[in-house]
Amino acid sequence: MSAAGDGADRDTGDGREDVAGIEEALRALGDTGRATWSAGRDASKAFRILLAADVSLARSAFGRTLAFTGVAIAFGASAWLLLMGALVAWLSTGLGWAWSLSLLLTAVLSIAATAAAGWGAMWYFEHTRLQATRRQLARLGIGELAGFMPDAGSPGSTTAAADRVADATADKPVKKGLGVDITPP
């Protein structure tokens, strides 16, 4: 009977070990779930901070774009009337140039200054495209460039992938399903 009693004791002991193992597995599963939730919360917080910084940069760049556009318009209008008018008069009377040649030179100078201000406006306007946010969304599989970017877990650089997309589509831009050009981030 002692053999039967030993077997019964073993069954109860194994049952307790099984229950303890299940409890430990459930505890570990709960810890893993909490860690996953915490990591997801941290990732969403980091993405929210990135988006806020990107929108702040875009807002600032848009204001600078408007400022440079205003400078280009102001220079094109008022400086033409004042400075270029004085230059035309000086070239015609002081140097003896023909009026047409004097007007042509001042027009070229005005166009060059307007082009420089326009270039500055376009350079700042590039920051309104939310490039960092678009790269991260594409890496998460969201957006029109998701197919071109590396997955979230891969070590590949999204900037390098965006550069490859830009290089590959320099002649012919990528189109969405509706035929609309996609601007690479």
OpenMM code with the backbone's topology and positions (N, CA, C; nanometers):
from openmm import Vec3, app, unit

residues = "MET SER ALA ALA GLY ASP GLY ALA ASP ARG ASP THR GLY ASP GLY ARG GLU ASP VAL ALA GLY ILE GLU GLU ALA LEU ARG ALA LEU GLY ASP THR GLY ARG ALA THR TRP SER ALA GLY ARG ASP ALA SER LYS ALA PHE ARG ILE LEU LEU ALA ALA ASP VAL SER LEU ALA ARG SER ALA PHE GLY ARG THR LEU ALA PHE THR GLY VAL ALA ILE ALA PHE GLY ALA SER ALA TRP LEU LEU LEU MET GLY ALA LEU VAL ALA TRP LEU SER THR GLY LEU GLY TRP ALA TRP SER LEU SER LEU LEU LEU THR ALA VAL LEU SER ILE ALA ALA THR ALA ALA ALA GLY TRP GLY ALA MET TRP TYR PHE GLU HIS THR ARG LEU GLN ALA THR ARG ARG GLN LEU ALA ARG LEU GLY ILE GLY GLU LEU ALA GLY PHE MET PRO ASP ALA GLY SER PRO GLY SER THR THR ALA ALA ALA ASP ARG VAL ALA ASP ALA THR ALA ASP LYS PRO VAL LYS LYS GLY LEU GLY VAL ASP ILE THR PRO PRO".split()
positions = [
    Vec3(0.0799, -0.1183, 0.0000),
    Vec3(0.0000, 0.0000, 0.0000),
    Vec3(0.0841, 0.1246, 0.0000),
    Vec3(0.2010, 0.1076, 0.0552),
    Vec3(0.2860, 0.2243, 0.0565),
    Vec3(0.3202, 0.2664, -0.0851),
    Vec3(0.3288, 0.1706, -0.1769),
    Vec3(0.3566, 0.2065, -0.3159),
    Vec3(0.2415, 0.2838, -0.3740),
    Vec3(0.1186, 0.2429, -0.3410),
    Vec3(0.0019, 0.3151, -0.3920),
    Vec3(-0.0054, 0.4522, -0.3277),
    Vec3(0.0270, 0.4568, -0.1983),
    Vec3(0.0257, 0.5859, -0.1285),
    Vec3(0.1305, 0.6802, -0.1844),
    Vec3(0.2485, 0.6224, -0.2207),
    Vec3(0.3520, 0.7082, -0.2776),
    Vec3(0.3077, 0.7658, -0.4110),
    Vec3(0.2407, 0.6847, -0.4887),
    Vec3(0.1929, 0.7316, -0.6194),
    Vec3(0.0896, 0.8404, -0.6044),
    Vec3(0.0025, 0.8249, -0.5025),
    Vec3(-0.1004, 0.9261, -0.4806),
    Vec3(-0.0363, 1.0566, -0.4357),
    Vec3(0.0660, 1.0416, -0.3490),
    Vec3(0.1346, 1.1626, -0.3041),
    Vec3(0.2049, 1.2315, -0.4204),
    Vec3(0.2601, 1.1505, -0.5095),
    Vec3(0.3284, 1.2079, -0.6248),
    Vec3(0.2304, 1.2812, -0.7150),
    Vec3(0.1134, 1.2264, -0.7369),
    Vec3(0.0126, 1.2894, -0.8228),
    Vec3(-0.0293, 1.4245, -0.7664),
    Vec3(-0.0503, 1.4298, -0.6356),
    Vec3(-0.0914, 1.5555, -0.5745),
    Vec3(0.0216, 1.6566, -0.5818),
    Vec3(0.1445, 1.6111, -0.5587),
    Vec3(0.2592, 1.7001, -0.5669),
    Vec3(0.2789, 1.7521, -0.7076),
    Vec3(0.2646, 1.6635, -0.8079),
    Vec3(0.2782, 1.7070, -0.9475),
    Vec3(0.1674, 1.8037, -0.9844),
    Vec3(0.0482, 1.7795, -0.9319),
    Vec3(-0.0638, 1.8698, -0.9603),
    Vec3(-0.0365, 2.0075, -0.9047),
    Vec3(0.0221, 2.0124, -0.7860),
    Vec3(0.0550, 2.1430, -0.7267),
    Vec3(0.1654, 2.2120, -0.8067),
    Vec3(0.2619, 2.1332, -0.8522),
    Vec3(0.3683, 2.1916, -0.9344),
    Vec3(0.3126, 2.2427, -1.0670),
    Vec3(0.2160, 2.1677, -1.1250),
    Vec3(0.1529, 2.2128, -1.2500),
    Vec3(0.0770, 2.3438, -1.2286),
    Vec3(0.0016, 2.3494, -1.1181),
    Vec3(-0.0732, 2.4716, -1.0873),
    Vec3(0.0239, 2.5874, -1.0638),
    Vec3(0.1311, 2.5606, -0.9919),
    Vec3(0.2306, 2.6653, -0.9682),
    Vec3(0.2961, 2.7089, -1.0990),
    Vec3(0.3198, 2.6130, -1.1875),
    Vec3(0.3773, 2.6467, -1.3187),
    Vec3(0.2825, 2.7302, -1.4027),
    Vec3(0.1532, 2.6975, -1.3952),
    Vec3(0.0527, 2.7745, -1.4700),
    Vec3(0.0422, 2.9150, -1.4117),
    Vec3(0.0415, 2.9232, -1.2786),
    Vec3(0.0359, 3.0554, -1.2148),
    Vec3(0.1566, 3.1399, -1.2543),
    Vec3(0.2725, 3.0768, -1.2547),
    Vec3(0.3941, 3.1488, -1.2937),
    Vec3(0.3870, 3.1931, -1.4405),
    Vec3(0.3339, 3.1050, -1.5272),
    Vec3(0.3196, 3.1403, -1.6689),
    Vec3(0.2206, 3.2548, -1.6868),
    Vec3(0.1106, 3.2510, -1.6105),
    Vec3(0.0127, 3.3598, -1.6190),
    Vec3(0.0720, 3.4906, -1.5668),
    Vec3(0.1504, 3.4818, -1.4579),
    Vec3(0.2168, 3.6005, -1.4057),
    Vec3(0.3127, 3.6580, -1.5100),
    Vec3(0.3896, 3.5689, -1.5733),
    Vec3(0.4843, 3.6136, -1.6767),
    Vec3(0.4095, 3.6731, -1.7955),
    Vec3(0.2966, 3.6122, -1.8315),
    Vec3(0.2144, 3.6643, -1.9416),
    Vec3(0.1607, 3.8025, -1.9068),
    Vec3(0.1159, 3.8196, -1.7815),
    Vec3(0.0680, 3.9506, -1.7379),
    Vec3(0.1790, 4.0541, -1.7405),
    Vec3(0.2986, 4.0140, -1.6928),
    Vec3(0.4125, 4.1062, -1.6961),
    Vec3(0.4474, 4.1445, -1.8390),
    Vec3(0.4442, 4.0461, -1.9284),
    Vec3(0.4724, 4.0731, -2.0694),
    Vec3(0.3675, 4.1662, -2.1290),
    Vec3(0.2416, 4.1441, -2.0942),
    Vec3(0.1343, 4.2315, -2.1425),
    Vec3(0.1507, 4.3741, -2.0947),
    Vec3(0.1862, 4.3887, -1.9652),
    Vec3(0.2090, 4.5233, -1.9125),
    Vec3(0.3286, 4.5898, -1.9798),
    Vec3(0.4349, 4.5123, -2.0035),
    Vec3(0.5529, 4.5673, -2.0706),
    Vec3(0.5193, 4.6072, -2.2143),
    Vec3(0.4386, 4.5261, -2.2808),
    Vec3(0.3969, 4.5589, -2.4182),
    Vec3(0.3125, 4.6855, -2.4190),
    Vec3(0.2189, 4.6947, -2.3245),
    Vec3(0.1347, 4.8143, -2.3143),
    Vec3(0.2209, 4.9378, -2.2872),
    Vec3(0.3170, 4.9242, -2.1974),
    Vec3(0.4052, 5.0357, -2.1649),
    Vec3(0.4892, 5.0764, -2.2860),
    Vec3(0.5407, 4.9781, -2.3581),
    Vec3(0.6203, 5.0091, -2.4779),
    Vec3(0.5343, 5.0761, -2.5843),
    Vec3(0.4116, 5.0283, -2.6012),
    Vec3(0.3208, 5.0914, -2.6974),
    Vec3(0.2869, 5.2332, -2.6579),
    Vec3(0.2637, 5.2525, -2.5281),
    Vec3(0.2342, 5.3875, -2.4781),
    Vec3(0.3543, 5.4794, -2.4995),
    Vec3(0.4746, 5.4282, -2.4723),
    Vec3(0.5953, 5.5081, -2.4932),
    Vec3(0.6156, 5.5401, -2.6412),
    Vec3(0.5893, 5.4416, -2.7276),
    Vec3(0.6044, 5.4655, -2.8720),
    Vec3(0.5036, 5.5680, -2.9210),
    Vec3(0.3785, 5.5591, -2.8738),
    Vec3(0.2785, 5.6567, -2.9173),
    Vec3(0.3115, 5.7954, -2.8628),
    Vec3(0.3668, 5.8016, -2.7409),
    Vec3(0.4081, 5.9303, -2.6854),
    Vec3(0.5217, 5.9898, -2.7682),
    Vec3(0.6190, 5.9062, -2.8048),
    Vec3(0.7309, 5.9541, -2.8874),
    Vec3(0.6808, 6.0007, -3.0240),
    Vec3(0.5847, 5.9271, -3.0813),
    Vec3(0.5308, 5.9676, -3.2108),
    Vec3(0.4535, 6.0987, -3.1984),
    Vec3(0.3792, 6.1148, -3.0880),
    Vec3(0.3059, 6.2395, -3.0668),
    Vec3(0.4026, 6.3562, -3.0540),
    Vec3(0.5138, 6.3358, -2.9834),
    Vec3(0.6157, 6.4407, -2.9686),
    Vec3(0.6773, 6.4725, -3.1049),
    Vec3(0.7068, 6.3675, -3.1842),
    Vec3(0.7613, 6.3883, -3.3185),
    Vec3(0.6651, 6.4674, -3.4054),
    Vec3(0.5369, 6.4300, -3.4015),
    Vec3(0.4371, 6.4997, -3.4818),
    Vec3(0.4247, 6.6453, -3.4380),
    Vec3(0.4239, 6.6693, -3.3072),
    Vec3(0.4142, 6.8070, -3.2574),
    Vec3(0.5353, 6.8888, -3.3004),
    Vec3(0.6548, 6.8283, -3.2935),
    Vec3(0.7752, 6.8999, -3.3360),
    Vec3(0.7728, 6.9260, -3.4857),
    Vec3(0.7250, 6.8273, -3.5627),
    Vec3(0.7185, 6.8428, -3.7079),
    Vec3(0.6170, 6.9500, -3.7470),
    Vec3(0.5023, 6.9521, -3.6795),
    Vec3(0.4018, 7.0547, -3.7076),
    Vec3(0.4544, 7.1919, -3.6657),
    Vec3(0.5261, 7.1979, -3.5535),
    Vec3(0.5849, 7.3244, -3.5100),
    Vec3(0.6859, 7.3749, -3.6121),
    Vec3(0.7701, 7.2845, -3.6634),
    Vec3(0.8665, 7.3225, -3.7664),
    Vec3(0.7948, 7.3691, -3.8921),
    Vec3(0.6892, 7.2980, -3.9297),
    Vec3(0.6137, 7.3366, -4.0492),
    Vec3(0.5484, 7.4733, -4.0304),
    Vec3(0.4926, 7.4966, -3.9116),
    Vec3(0.4279, 7.6253, -3.8852),
    Vec3(0.5300, 7.7380, -3.8917),
    Vec3(0.6459, 7.7165, -3.8320),
    Vec3(0.7518, 7.8167, -3.8346),
    Vec3(0.8007, 7.8401, -3.9776),
    Vec3(0.8200, 7.7300, -4.0510),
    Vec3(0.8670, 7.7423, -4.1897),
    Vec3(0.7634, 7.8125, -4.2763),
    Vec3(0.6354, 7.7863, -4.2507),
    Vec3(0.5313, 7.8523, -4.3285),
    Vec3(0.5327, 8.0023, -4.3027),
    Vec3(0.5525, 8.0424, -4.1768),
    Vec3(0.5618, 8.1847, -4.1462),
    Vec3(0.6811, 8.2488, -4.2155),
    Vec3(0.7942, 8.1788, -4.2149),
    Vec3(0.9126, 8.2319, -4.2837),
    Vec3(0.8895, 8.2366, -4.4342),
    Vec3(0.8189, 8.1374, -4.4860),
    Vec3(0.7870, 8.1380, -4.6289),
    Vec3(0.7045, 8.2612, -4.6631),
    Vec3(0.6048, 8.2889, -4.5812),
    Vec3(0.5240, 8.4088, -4.6053),
    Vec3(0.6072, 8.5354, -4.5938),
    Vec3(0.6997, 8.5362, -4.4982),
    Vec3(0.7861, 8.6541, -4.4814),
    Vec3(0.8736, 8.6742, -4.6048),
    Vec3(0.9356, 8.5658, -4.6538),
    Vec3(1.0190, 8.5792, -4.7732),
    Vec3(0.9361, 8.6166, -4.8958),
    Vec3(0.8151, 8.5651, -4.9033),
    Vec3(0.7274, 8.6027, -5.0140),
    Vec3(0.6934, 8.7514, -5.0062),
    Vec3(0.6666, 8.7973, -4.8839),
    Vec3(0.6400, 8.9402, -4.8652),
    Vec3(0.7596, 9.0253, -4.9035),
    Vec3(0.8806, 8.9780, -4.8679),
    Vec3(1.0025, 9.0501, -4.9052),
    Vec3(1.0162, 9.0550, -5.0572),
    Vec3(0.9894, 8.9429, -5.1222),
    Vec3(1.0007, 8.9390, -5.2683),
    Vec3(0.9014, 9.0353, -5.3335),
    Vec3(0.7803, 9.0394, -5.2812),
    Vec3(0.6790, 9.1295, -5.3373),
    Vec3(0.7158, 9.2750, -5.3091),
    Vec3(0.7570, 9.3007, -5.1848),
    Vec3(0.7924, 9.4381, -5.1501),
    Vec3(0.9109, 9.4862, -5.2329),
    Vec3(1.0116, 9.3995, -5.2493),
    Vec3(1.1267, 9.4397, -5.3291),
    Vec3(1.0870, 9.4601, -5.4745),
    Vec3(1.0084, 9.3698, -5.5255),
    Vec3(0.9661, 9.3810, -5.6648),
    Vec3(0.8858, 9.5064, -5.6933),
    Vec3(0.8119, 9.5555, -5.5959),
    Vec3(0.7277, 9.6731, -5.6195),
    Vec3(0.7958, 9.8038, -5.5766),
    Vec3(0.8207, 9.8201, -5.4464),
    Vec3(0.8684, 9.9502, -5.3996),
    Vec3(1.0141, 9.9776, -5.4359),
    Vec3(1.0993, 9.8781, -5.4270),
    Vec3(1.2387, 9.9026, -5.4622),
    Vec3(1.2527, 9.9305, -5.6108),
    Vec3(1.1695, 9.8713, -5.6904),
    Vec3(1.1722, 9.9009, -5.8335),
    Vec3(1.1386, 10.0471, -5.8579),
    Vec3(1.0394, 10.0927, -5.7888),
    Vec3(0.9981, 10.2313, -5.8093),
    Vec3(1.1024, 10.3307, -5.7591),
    Vec3(1.1680, 10.3020, -5.6486),
    Vec3(1.2606, 10.3979, -5.5900),
    Vec3(1.4044, 10.3806, -5.6399),
    Vec3(1.4645, 10.2684, -5.6054),
    Vec3(1.6053, 10.2479, -5.6364),
    Vec3(1.6298, 10.2355, -5.7866),
    Vec3(1.5511, 10.1570, -5.8537),
    Vec3(1.5721, 10.1366, -5.9970),
    Vec3(1.5403, 10.2627, -6.0766),
    Vec3(1.4421, 10.3355, -6.0306),
    Vec3(1.4134, 10.4633, -6.0973),
    Vec3(1.5315, 10.5584, -6.0873),
    Vec3(1.5927, 10.5620, -5.9693),
    Vec3(1.7102, 10.6473, -5.9509),
    Vec3(1.8269, 10.5972, -6.0355),
    Vec3(1.8437, 10.4664, -6.0442),
    Vec3(1.9513, 10.4098, -6.1251),
    Vec3(1.9314, 10.4386, -6.2736),
    Vec3(1.8094, 10.4279, -6.3202),
    Vec3(1.7802, 10.4596, -6.4612),
    Vec3(1.8157, 10.6052, -6.4889),
    Vec3(1.7772, 10.6922, -6.4005),
    Vec3(1.8080, 10.8347, -6.4205),
    Vec3(1.9589, 10.8585, -6.4193),
    Vec3(2.0322, 10.7945, -6.3284),
    Vec3(2.1766, 10.8133, -6.3217),
    Vec3(2.2462, 10.7563, -6.4447),
    Vec3(2.2044, 10.6351, -6.4891),
    Vec3(2.2667, 10.5755, -6.6078),
    Vec3(2.2417, 10.6602, -6.7326),
    Vec3(2.1218, 10.7147, -6.7408),
    Vec3(2.0885, 10.7941, -6.8605),
    Vec3(2.1579, 10.9291, -6.8612),
    Vec3(2.1521, 10.9976, -6.7503),
    Vec3(2.2090, 11.1324, -6.7485),
    Vec3(2.3560, 11.1328, -6.7091),
    Vec3(2.3952, 11.0510, -6.6131),
    Vec3(2.5331, 11.0515, -6.5635),
    Vec3(2.6291, 10.9830, -6.6582),
    Vec3(2.5926, 10.8665, -6.7099),
    Vec3(2.6825, 10.7918, -6.7978),
    Vec3(2.6496, 10.8075, -6.9458),
    Vec3(2.5354, 10.8663, -6.9740),
    Vec3(2.4977, 10.8892, -7.1123),
    Vec3(2.4437, 10.7654, -7.1834),
    Vec3(2.3987, 10.6656, -7.1087),
    Vec3(2.3412, 10.5463, -7.1711),
    Vec3(2.2045, 10.5803, -7.2281),
    Vec3(2.1613, 10.4988, -7.3211),
    Vec3(2.0262, 10.5143, -7.3758),
    Vec3(1.9261, 10.4721, -7.2675),
    Vec3(1.8073, 10.5315, -7.2726),
    Vec3(1.7050, 10.4990, -7.1733),
    Vec3(1.6687, 10.3502, -7.1784),
    Vec3(1.6616, 10.2955, -7.2965),
    Vec3(1.6228, 10.1541, -7.3094),
    Vec3(1.7264, 10.0625, -7.2439),
    Vec3(1.8555, 10.0923, -7.2615),
    Vec3(1.9599, 10.0117, -7.1998),
    Vec3(1.9586, 10.0288, -7.0474),
    Vec3(1.9346, 10.1467, -7.0003),
    Vec3(1.9256, 10.1720, -6.8564),
    Vec3(1.8092, 10.0956, -6.7952),
    Vec3(1.6950, 10.0964, -6.8599),
    Vec3(1.5778, 10.0239, -6.8110),
    Vec3(1.6014, 9.8726, -6.8141),
    Vec3(1.6699, 9.8236, -6.9159),
    Vec3(1.6976, 9.6800, -6.9266),
    Vec3(1.7882, 9.6343, -6.8121),
    Vec3(1.8927, 9.7083, -6.7830),
    Vec3(1.9828, 9.6710, -6.6744),
    Vec3(1.9109, 9.6687, -6.5403),
    Vec3(1.8302, 9.7686, -6.5118),
    Vec3(1.7581, 9.7711, -6.3847),
    Vec3(1.6545, 9.6597, -6.3759),
    Vec3(1.5952, 9.6237, -6.4862),
    Vec3(1.4994, 9.5119, -6.4868),
    Vec3(1.5698, 9.3800, -6.4554),
    Vec3(1.6884, 9.3597, -6.5104),
    Vec3(1.7647, 9.2367, -6.4827),
    Vec3(1.8030, 9.2301, -6.3349),
    Vec3(1.8467, 9.3423, -6.2777),
    Vec3(1.8801, 9.3443, -6.1354),
    Vec3(1.7581, 9.3126, -6.0484),
    Vec3(1.6440, 9.3667, -6.0841),
    Vec3(1.5224, 9.3424, -6.0074),
    Vec3(1.4785, 9.1957, -6.0179),
    Vec3(1.4898, 9.1407, -6.1353),
    Vec3(1.4527, 8.9988, -6.1542),
    Vec3(1.5462, 8.9085, -6.0733),
    Vec3(1.6743, 8.9398, -6.0686),
    Vec3(1.7697, 8.8595, -5.9913),
    Vec3(1.7366, 8.8644, -5.8423),
    Vec3(1.7044, 8.9822, -5.7897),
    Vec3(1.6704, 8.9933, -5.6474),
    Vec3(1.5395, 8.9207, -5.6166),
    Vec3(1.4420, 8.9314, -5.7049),
    Vec3(1.3147, 8.8624, -5.6862),
    Vec3(1.3342, 8.7112, -5.6911),
    Vec3(1.4194, 8.6634, -5.7806),
    Vec3(1.4477, 8.5195, -5.7896),
    Vec3(1.5168, 8.4695, -5.6632),
    Vec3(1.6084, 8.5481, -5.6079),
    Vec3(1.6767, 8.5075, -5.4841),
    Vec3(1.5781, 8.4981, -5.3680),
    Vec3(1.4885, 8.5930, -5.3553),
    Vec3(1.3877, 8.5887, -5.2493),
    Vec3(1.2903, 8.4729, -5.2723),
    Vec3(1.2541, 8.4478, -5.3954),
    Vec3(1.1675, 8.3333, -5.4273),
    Vec3(1.2342, 8.2016, -5.3937),
    Vec3(1.3645, 8.1909, -5.4198),
    Vec3(1.4386, 8.0693, -5.3846),
    Vec3(1.4381, 8.0490, -5.2331),
    Vec3(1.4582, 8.1571, -5.1585),
    Vec3(1.4539, 8.1480, -5.0128),
    Vec3(1.3176, 8.1017, -4.9634),
    Vec3(1.2113, 8.1515, -5.0235),
    Vec3(1.0759, 8.1100, -4.9855),
    Vec3(1.0544, 7.9618, -5.0147),
    Vec3(1.0994, 7.9156, -5.1301),
    Vec3(1.0828, 7.7738, -5.1647),
    Vec3(1.1670, 7.6855, -5.0734),
    Vec3(1.2852, 7.7305, -5.0322),
    Vec3(1.3709, 7.6517, -4.9445),
    Vec3(1.3040, 7.6321, -4.8086),
    Vec3(1.2451, 7.7378, -4.7531),
    Vec3(1.1752, 7.7244, -4.6253),
    Vec3(1.0445, 7.6480, -4.6408),
    Vec3(0.9805, 7.6583, -4.7545),
    Vec3(0.8534, 7.5882, -4.7757),
    Vec3(0.8707, 7.4368, -4.7734),
    Vec3(0.9902, 7.3872, -4.8022),
    Vec3(1.0181, 7.2434, -4.7958),
    Vec3(0.9914, 7.1874, -4.6566),
    Vec3(1.0074, 7.2697, -4.5524),
    Vec3(0.9859, 7.2222, -4.4155),
    Vec3(0.8385, 7.2012, -4.3827),
    Vec3(0.7477, 7.2453, -4.4671),
    Vec3(0.6051, 7.2280, -4.4405),
    Vec3(0.5559, 7.0909, -4.4834),
    Vec3(0.6407, 7.0055, -4.5372),
    Vec3(0.5982, 6.8753, -4.5892),
    Vec3(0.5942, 6.7659, -4.4829),
    Vec3(0.6284, 6.7953, -4.3579),
    Vec3(0.6249, 6.6985, -4.2473),
    Vec3(0.7037, 6.5725, -4.2810),
    Vec3(0.8249, 6.5917, -4.3258),
    Vec3(0.9055, 6.4798, -4.3749),
    Vec3(0.9303, 6.3720, -4.2708),
    Vec3(0.9672, 6.4096, -4.1502),
    Vec3(0.9967, 6.3079, -4.0482),
    Vec3(0.8721, 6.2278, -4.0127),
    Vec3(0.7581, 6.2946, -3.9994),
    Vec3(0.6339, 6.2243, -3.9683),
    Vec3(0.5944, 6.1319, -4.0820),
    Vec3(0.6067, 6.1775, -4.2055),
    Vec3(0.5701, 6.0934, -4.3201),
    Vec3(0.6595, 5.9712, -4.3301),
    Vec3(0.7903, 5.9867, -4.2980),
    Vec3(0.8796, 5.8699, -4.3009),
    Vec3(0.8399, 5.7689, -4.1949),
    Vec3(0.8069, 5.8171, -4.0745),
    Vec3(0.7694, 5.7238, -3.9679),
    Vec3(0.6358, 5.6569, -3.9974),
    Vec3(0.5394, 5.7315, -4.0511),
    Vec3(0.4119, 5.6705, -4.0889),
    Vec3(0.4324, 5.5667, -4.1983),
    Vec3(0.5174, 5.5964, -4.2953),
    Vec3(0.5462, 5.4996, -4.4016),
    Vec3(0.6129, 5.3760, -4.3446),
    Vec3(0.6979, 5.3947, -4.2464),
    Vec3(0.7658, 5.2803, -4.1841),
    Vec3(0.6675, 5.1934, -4.1067),
    Vec3(0.5595, 5.2547, -4.0555),
    Vec3(0.4554, 5.1789, -3.9866),
    Vec3(0.3548, 5.1185, -4.0839),
    Vec3(0.3729, 5.1450, -4.2131),
    Vec3(0.2835, 5.0889, -4.3139),
    Vec3(0.1652, 5.1779, -4.3458),
    Vec3(0.1714, 5.3049, -4.3065),
    Vec3(0.0621, 5.3987, -4.3285),
    Vec3(0.1070, 5.5033, -4.4298),
    Vec3(0.0227, 5.5331, -4.5259),
    Vec3(0.0534, 5.6391, -4.6207),
    Vec3(0.0923, 5.5860, -4.7570),
    Vec3(0.1087, 5.6808, -4.8485),
    Vec3(0.1340, 5.6446, -4.9884),
    Vec3(0.2724, 5.5881, -5.0128),
    Vec3(0.3660, 5.6106, -4.9226),
    Vec3(0.5023, 5.5613, -4.9419),
    Vec3(0.5325, 5.4350, -4.8628),
    Vec3(0.4310, 5.3751, -4.8011),
    Vec3(0.4533, 5.2594, -4.7141),
    Vec3(0.5200, 5.1443, -4.7876),
    Vec3(0.4886, 5.1254, -4.9141),
    Vec3(0.5472, 5.0162, -4.9897),
    Vec3(0.6945, 5.0345, -5.0201),
    Vec3(0.7436, 5.1556, -5.0080),
    Vec3(0.8830, 5.1845, -5.0423),
    Vec3(0.9752, 5.1886, -4.9216),
    Vec3(0.9189, 5.1946, -4.8013),
    Vec3(0.9985, 5.2117, -4.6805),
    Vec3(1.0233, 5.0784, -4.6121),
    Vec3(1.1328, 5.0683, -4.5364),
    Vec3(1.1579, 4.9458, -4.4595),
    Vec3(1.0557, 4.9319, -4.3472),
    Vec3(1.0333, 4.8077, -4.3014),
    Vec3(0.9386, 4.7827, -4.1938),
    Vec3(0.9872, 4.8436, -4.0627),
    Vec3(0.8951, 4.8547, -3.9672),
    Vec3(0.9269, 4.9182, -3.8393),
    Vec3(1.0383, 4.8451, -3.7649),
    Vec3(1.0455, 4.7138, -3.7751),
    Vec3(1.1462, 4.6401, -3.7017),
    Vec3(1.2789, 4.6255, -3.7730),
    Vec3(1.2873, 4.6697, -3.8967),
    Vec3(1.4107, 4.6494, -3.9726),
    Vec3(1.5131, 4.7575, -3.9377),
    Vec3(1.6401, 4.7257, -3.9542),
    Vec3(1.7436, 4.8245, -3.9230),
    Vec3(1.7657, 4.9255, -4.0358),
    Vec3(1.6942, 4.9127, -4.1477),
    Vec3(1.7139, 5.0013, -4.2620),
    Vec3(1.6757, 5.1447, -4.2309),
    Vec3(1.7438, 5.2382, -4.2915),
    Vec3(1.7201, 5.3807, -4.2709),
    Vec3(1.6071, 5.4287, -4.3614),
    Vec3(1.5078, 5.4978, -4.3028),
    Vec3(1.4001, 5.5523, -4.3847),
    Vec3(1.4494, 5.6685, -4.4693),
    Vec3(1.5470, 5.7424, -4.4201),
    Vec3(1.6029, 5.8525, -4.4995),
    Vec3(1.6700, 5.7970, -4.6241),
    Vec3(1.7452, 5.6885, -4.6089),
    Vec3(1.8101, 5.6268, -4.7250),
    Vec3(1.7053, 5.5718, -4.8217),
    Vec3(1.5995, 5.5118, -4.7682),
    Vec3(1.4930, 5.4607, -4.8546),
    Vec3(1.4233, 5.5751, -4.9275),
    Vec3(1.4000, 5.6867, -4.8582),
    Vec3(1.3382, 5.8028, -4.9224),
    Vec3(1.4285, 5.8586, -5.0314),
    Vec3(1.5595, 5.8596, -5.0059),
    Vec3(1.6537, 5.9051, -5.1087),
    Vec3(1.6519, 5.8125, -5.2292),
    Vec3(1.6430, 5.6808, -5.2042),
    Vec3(1.6361, 5.5850, -5.3151),
    Vec3(1.5089, 5.6063, -5.3963),
    Vec3(1.3963, 5.6326, -5.3299),
    Vec3(1.2706, 5.6591, -5.4003),
    Vec3(1.2849, 5.7855, -5.4841),
    Vec3(1.3441, 5.8898, -5.4254),
    Vec3(1.3615, 6.0161, -5.4985),
    Vec3(1.4526, 5.9961, -5.6195),
    Vec3(1.5611, 5.9192, -5.6036),
    Vec3(1.6519, 5.8941, -5.7154),
    Vec3(1.5853, 5.8101, -5.8236),
    Vec3(1.5099, 5.7089, -5.7814),
    Vec3(1.4456, 5.6196, -5.8785),
    Vec3(1.3333, 5.6890, -5.9536),
    Vec3(1.2744, 5.7917, -5.8938),
    Vec3(1.1604, 5.8584, -5.9564),
    Vec3(1.1942, 5.9995, -6.0021),
    Vec3(1.3214, 6.0271, -6.0233),
    Vec3(1.3614, 6.1630, -6.0638),
    Vec3(1.3011, 6.1995, -6.1988),
    Vec3(1.2967, 6.1029, -6.2912),
    Vec3(1.2432, 6.1307, -6.4242),
    Vec3(1.0911, 6.1221, -6.4278),
    Vec3(1.0364, 6.0230, -6.3581),
    Vec3(0.8924, 6.0003, -6.3612),
    Vec3(0.8451, 5.9732, -6.2191),
    Vec3(0.7653, 6.0636, -6.1583),
    Vec3(0.7251, 6.0450, -6.0193),
    Vec3(0.6338, 5.9244, -6.0012),
    Vec3(0.6359, 5.8691, -5.8791),
    Vec3(0.5485, 5.7580, -5.8448),
    Vec3(0.4064, 5.8101, -5.8409),
    Vec3(0.3114, 5.7289, -5.8852),
    Vec3(0.1710, 5.7704, -5.8884),
    Vec3(0.0905, 5.6850, -5.7921),
    Vec3(-0.0088, 5.7468, -5.7313),
    Vec3(-0.1039, 5.6721, -5.6502),
    Vec3(-0.1988, 5.6007, -5.7454),
    Vec3(-0.2939, 5.5274, -5.6912),
    Vec3(-0.3901, 5.4557, -5.7743),
    Vec3(-0.4718, 5.5472, -5.8630),
    Vec3(-0.4885, 5.6718, -5.8248),
    Vec3(-0.5676, 5.7661, -5.9030),
    Vec3(-0.4828, 5.8456, -6.0020),
    Vec3(-0.3533, 5.8168, -6.0077),
    Vec3(-0.2657, 5.8860, -6.1016),
    Vec3(-0.2085, 6.0155, -6.0473),
    Vec3(-0.2193, 6.0407, -5.9168),
    Vec3(-0.1693, 6.1625, -5.8554),
    Vec3(-0.0236, 6.1400, -5.8172),
    Vec3(0.0625, 6.2381, -5.8455),
    Vec3(0.2041, 6.2258, -5.8100),
    Vec3(0.2198, 6.2157, -5.6585),
    Vec3(0.3152, 6.1310, -5.6173),
    Vec3(0.3494, 6.1164, -5.4754),
    Vec3(0.4792, 6.1912, -5.4532),
    Vec3(0.4788, 6.2794, -5.3552),
    Vec3(0.6001, 6.3532, -5.3207),
    Vec3(0.6771, 6.2738, -5.2162),
    Vec3(0.8021, 6.2328, -5.2451),
    Vec3(0.8773, 6.1574, -5.1459),
    Vec3(0.9089, 6.2438, -5.0244),
    Vec3(0.9152, 6.1810, -4.9055),
    Vec3(0.9447, 6.2607, -4.7862),
    Vec3(1.0919, 6.3001, -4.7827),
] * unit.nanometer
topology = app.Topology()
chain = topology.addChain("A")
for resn in residues:
    res = topology.addResidue(resn, chain)
    for name in ("N", "CA", "C"):
        topology.addAtom(name, app.Element.getBySymbol(name[0]), res)
